[in-house]
Amino acid sequence: MSQDERKDIHNSDIPLVCQACEVRHQGVCGALEAEQLLKLSKHTIRKVIPSGSELHRGGEDSDRCSNIMGGVAKLSKLMSDGRQQIVGLQFAPDMVGRTFASESTVAVEAATDVRLCSFPRSVIEEIMSEAPELEHRLHLQKLKELDEARDWMLTLGRKSAVEKVASFLFLLATHIDPEKASDDKSVTLELPMKRSDIADFLGLTIETISRQLTNLRKRGLIDIQDRRTVIIADIDRLKSAMEQDLSK
């Protein structure tokens, strides 16, 4: 338990729903004081979006923003001829939606069951005017997403198939279970997407995905329990494989 979480237990001014939030201190709400959290909590709705359901349809206005509390969401763009490309993933404590902009061309879909804390965009914008630190955190979160998008451009543009698959598994491990990943512990992953979606995200074929998972398993970097469960035994070795073409 972090120091901030211990403080919450003894602070009766913080709404109970916020005290119980396991990602608040890592997300944008960690910048808010008790009074601001109370104001926001009066307008929040907690809900679970089932896997495969839309969180936001691209091109439509949205008057709400949401913090991801658990699960994985996938971002995709649709072309005029019906082709679709997965362009990113979001994890806890990322925020879905845009402040000061009601429309986005990116569609957001639940890759797994996703737990959300949703609130009106107008309310969070109003609180931002009172809490500069909130705007600062949102800015840092968006810069982090931009950096990750640029890293992913490198992955798609320059890396080999096995490096792409290693990068994908490392991305999941460090976002779904960052505590274990940072402690160099064994990480067990439930892949949040079907092989076809992973292939779409990495620009590979389904057959190539399967071959490279087998390649990583034979080299002792991962263990495959079933079609969706992967165990990463050594996160540092997997990280090295992100920039080492093991297919040569």
Residue pairs with C-beta under 8 A, 6 or more apart in sequence:
2 25
4 25
4 30
5 25
8 14
8 18
8 19
9 19
11 19
11 34
13 34
13 35
13 38
14 34
14 37
14 38
15 37
15 38
15 41
17 41
17 44
17 46
18 24
18 29
18 37
18 41
21 29
21 69
21 117
22 69
22 70
23 67
23 68
23 69
23 70
23 92
23 93
24 30
24 93
26 92
26 93
27 67
27 92
27 93
27 94
27 95
27 137
27 141
28 67
28 93
28 95
28 134
28 137
28 138
28 141
29 37
29 40
29 67
30 137
31 131
31 133
31 134
31 136
31 137
32 40
32 127
32 131
32 134
33 131
36 127
36 130
36 131
36 134
39 123
39 127
40 119
40 123
40 124
40 127
43 119
43 120
43 123
44 117
44 118
44 119
45 117
45 118
45 119
46 69
46 115
46 116
46 117
46 118
47 115
47 116
47 118
48 113
48 114
48 115
48 116
49 55
49 71
49 110
49 113
49 114
49 116
50 110
50 113
51 110
51 111
51 112
51 113
51 114
52 109
52 110
53 109
53 110
54 107
54 108
54 109
54 110
55 66
55 73
55 96
55 108
55 109
55 110
55 114
55 116
56 62
56 96
56 97
56 104
56 106
56 107
56 108
57 107
58 76
58 77
58 78
58 104
58 105
58 106
58 107
59 103
59 104
59 105
60 103
61 102
61 103
62 97
62 98
62 102
62 103
62 104
62 121
63 102
63 120
63 121
63 122
64 97
64 118
64 119
64 120
64 121
65 95
65 96
65 97
65 98
65 99
65 118
65 119
65 120
65 121
65 124
66 95
66 96
66 97
66 116
66 117
66 118
66 119
67 92
67 93
67 94
67 95
67 96
67 116
67 117
68 90
68 91
68 92
68 93
68 94
68 95
68 96
68 114
68 115
68 116
69 92
69 93
69 115
69 116
69 117
70 92
70 114
70 115
71 91
71 92
71 110
71 111
71 112
71 113
71 114
71 115
71 192
72 89
72 90
72 91
72 110
72 111
72 112
72 114
72 172
72 176
72 192
72 193
73 89
73 90
73 91
73 94
73 96
73 108
73 109
73 110
73 111
73 114
74 86
74 88
74 89
74 90
74 108
74 109
74 111
74 192
74 193
74 197
74 201
75 86
75 87
75 88
75 89
75 90
75 106
75 107
75 108
76 84
76 85
76 86
76 87
76 106
76 107
76 109
77 84
77 85
77 87
77 105
77 106
77 107
78 84
78 107
79 85
84 200
85 200
86 197
86 200
86 201
87 106
88 106
88 145
88 148
88 149
88 152
89 111
89 171
89 175
89 192
89 201
90 96
90 108
91 175
91 176
94 141
94 145
95 138
95 141
96 108
96 116
97 104
97 121
98 104
98 121
99 121
99 124
99 125
99 128
99 138
100 125
102 121
111 192
111 193
111 197
112 190
112 192
124 134
127 134
128 134
128 135
128 138
155 163
155 164
155 167
155 202
155 242
156 164
156 202
156 203
159 167
159 242
159 243
159 245
160 245
160 247
161 202
161 204
161 208
161 211
161 212
161 247
162 212
162 215
162 216
162 241
162 245
162 246
162 247
163 241
163 242
163 243
163 244
163 245
163 246
164 202
164 203
164 204
164 212
165 202
165 204
165 209
165 212
165 213
165 216
166 216
166 221
166 238
166 241
166 242
167 242
168 198
168 201
168 202
169 189
169 216
169 222
169 230
169 232
169 238
170 235
170 238
170 239
170 242
172 189
172 191
172 192
173 180
173 181
173 187
173 189
173 232
173 235
173 238
174 181
174 182
174 235
176 189
176 192
177 187
177 189
180 186
180 187
181 187
181 235
184 234
184 235
184 236
185 235
186 231
186 232
186 233
186 234
187 231
187 232
187 235
188 229
188 230
188 231
188 232
189 229
189 230
189 231
189 232
190 228
190 229
191 198
191 228
191 229
191 230
193 201
195 206
195 209
195 210
195 227
196 206
198 204
198 209
199 205
199 206
199 208
199 209
202 209
204 212
212 247
213 222
213 224
213 230
214 224
215 246
215 247
216 222
216 238
216 241
216 246
217 223
217 224
219 241
219 246
220 233
220 237
221 232
221 233
221 234
221 237
221 238
221 241
222 230
222 231
222 232
222 233
222 238
223 230
223 231
223 233
224 230
224 231
225 231
232 238
